[in-house]
Amino acid sequence: MHNYFLAKNKETLYYIIYNLTITKERLIMATSTELYEQIKALYEAFDENHTQNAESGTKASATRARKAIGEIKKLATDYRKASVAESKSS
């Protein structure tokens, strides 16, 4: 399932784009560079939401931060697989 919400900033926009492409990325193995870019964007979203929660105690931002870190965990596994595949093929 995809999550849809308004993009309030660049990090949120990256997060939306990732959620829209996750099905395609999992069906077609992405390169390690593409996965790196997705991880980087999700980390920026995580960092912003974590900071917002720490400063103001916003519960919604804590939820978004947890979701982003969970997606990073999934992508880390995919990154490892892609990296190993690329090193074997070169």
Phi, psi and omega per residue, in radians:
M1 nan 2.556 3.125
H2 -1.793 2.578 3.060
N3 -1.779 2.273 3.131
Y4 -2.068 2.236 3.045
F5 -2.718 2.883 -3.093
L6 -1.230 2.403 3.113
A7 -1.424 1.959 3.140
K8 -1.620 -0.281 -3.131
N9 -2.753 3.118 -3.088
K10 -1.088 -0.732 -3.111
E11 -1.121 -0.709 3.115
T12 -1.140 -0.657 3.108
L13 -1.108 -0.771 3.069
Y14 -1.021 -0.709 -3.119
Y15 -1.109 -0.731 3.110
I16 -1.129 -0.797 -3.135
I17 -1.058 -0.729 3.118
Y18 -1.066 -0.801 -3.116
N19 -1.102 -0.553 3.128
L20 -1.311 -0.471 -3.079
T21 -1.807 -0.027 -3.036
I22 -1.054 -0.696 3.141
T23 -1.095 -0.803 3.128
K24 -1.092 -0.766 -3.095
E25 -1.118 -0.592 -3.130
R26 -1.361 -0.501 3.109
L27 -1.351 -0.692 3.116
I28 -1.926 2.046 -3.068
M29 -1.074 2.127 3.140
A30 -1.394 2.766 3.078
T31 -1.329 2.824 -3.141
S32 -1.101 -0.558 3.120
T33 -1.170 -0.748 3.097
E34 -1.110 -0.735 3.125
L35 -1.143 -0.674 3.087
Y36 -1.019 -0.782 -3.140
E37 -1.089 -0.706 3.120
Q38 -1.165 -0.736 3.116
I39 -1.098 -0.748 3.140
K40 -1.055 -0.792 3.141
A41 -1.137 -0.724 3.124
L42 -1.175 -0.615 3.104
Y43 -1.151 -0.681 3.094
E44 -1.075 -0.728 3.094
A45 -1.133 -0.738 3.096
F46 -1.045 -0.841 -3.099
D47 -1.048 -0.799 -3.137
E48 -1.108 -0.796 -3.127
N49 -1.191 -0.646 3.092
H50 -1.113 -0.785 3.127
T51 -1.088 -0.751 3.126
Q52 -1.072 -0.740 3.130
N53 -1.161 -0.724 -3.120
A54 -1.148 -0.643 -3.092
E55 -1.403 -0.703 -3.023
S56 -2.063 -0.136 3.129
G57 1.270 0.433 -3.127
T58 -1.232 2.078 -3.095
K59 -1.179 -0.642 -3.131
A60 -1.114 -0.667 3.130
S61 -1.207 -0.558 3.072
A62 -1.132 -0.701 3.112
T63 -1.116 -0.785 3.122
R64 -1.103 -0.670 3.123
A65 -1.116 -0.773 3.118
R66 -1.108 -0.700 3.138
K67 -1.133 -0.751 -3.137
A68 -1.099 -0.745 -3.117
I69 -1.194 -0.571 3.069
G70 -1.145 -0.697 3.102
E71 -1.183 -0.624 3.089
I72 -1.084 -0.716 3.126
K73 -1.038 -0.764 3.123
K74 -1.120 -0.756 -3.124
L75 -1.184 -0.530 3.128
A76 -1.074 -0.690 3.094
T77 -1.126 -0.792 3.117
D78 -1.107 -0.670 3.126
Y79 -1.088 -0.776 -3.139
R80 -1.055 -0.778 3.122
K81 -1.086 -0.779 -3.130
A82 -1.137 -0.714 -3.138
S83 -1.109 -0.760 3.116
V84 -1.131 -0.763 3.131
A85 -1.076 -0.722 3.132
E86 -1.167 -0.668 -3.127
S87 -1.250 -0.527 3.089
K88 -1.275 -0.578 -3.075
S89 -1.451 -0.244 -3.114
S90 -1.708 nan nan
